[in-house]
Amino acid sequence: MEDFVYQLVDENLPWEEAQREFMRQHRPQSLLQRLIEPEEIANMVTYLSSPLASATTGAAVRVDGGYVDSIVP
């Protein structure tokens, strides 16, 4: 992931700053305004695999940090 981000922003920036700059420039629609972490995906998988999700049926569940596509920039 870092290689991808650094291809699009200044490679001399510290990682946290590079991530913020990437989100500002390339993912401004994100509600979270940061990249998601692998642990966050694992948390969703764990939840969906558990009895706690027994009422979650037939749904498309996205772990994308609240990315909102729009037709208006």
N, C-alpha and C positions, 0 to 999 in steps of 0.2 A: 504494500500500500504506500509506503513512504517513497519508493521509487516513482510511482505514478504521480504523487503529489508534487514531488520535487521536479518532475518534468514540466510542470505547469506554473510553478512559482519559483522565486529566487532560492537556489539550493544552499545559499549561505545563511538562510534564516534558521533559527532554532525550530525544532519540530512543532512545538505548540503554536508558535507564530506562523509557521508555514501552513499549518492546518487551518488556522483562522483566515489567512489570506486566501487559501484555496476555496474555502467555503464562501467567502465574500465575493470572490471573482466568478466561481464556477457553479456554486450551489446556493445562490441567494434565497431560493424558495424553501430551504430547509428550516423547519421550526426549531430544531435542536441546535443548529449552527455549529456542529462539530461532527467529525466522523464517528460512526458507531464502533464500539469495541467488540472483538470476538466473544467476550464474556456475555455481552448483552444478547447476542444471538443464542448462545448456550442457555442463558436464563429463559428465553422464550421457548426453546426446545424442551427444557426441563419442565416448564409449566405445562406445555401442551401434552407432554407425556405423563403427566401426573393426574391423580383423581381430582385435583382442583379444577381441571379443565373439562370436567364431565358434561357441563352444559354448553361448552363451546363446540358446536357442531356445524358443519357445512360452511365454514367461514374461511375466507382468504385472510390470513394473518400476516401482516408485513412488519418487518423489523428494519425500518429505514430512517429512523430519526425524525419522522414527520415531514418527509419531503413532499411538497405540494406542487404538482404540475399545474400550470395554468395556460390558458390560451392568450392571456394578456400579460405582456412582460412587465 
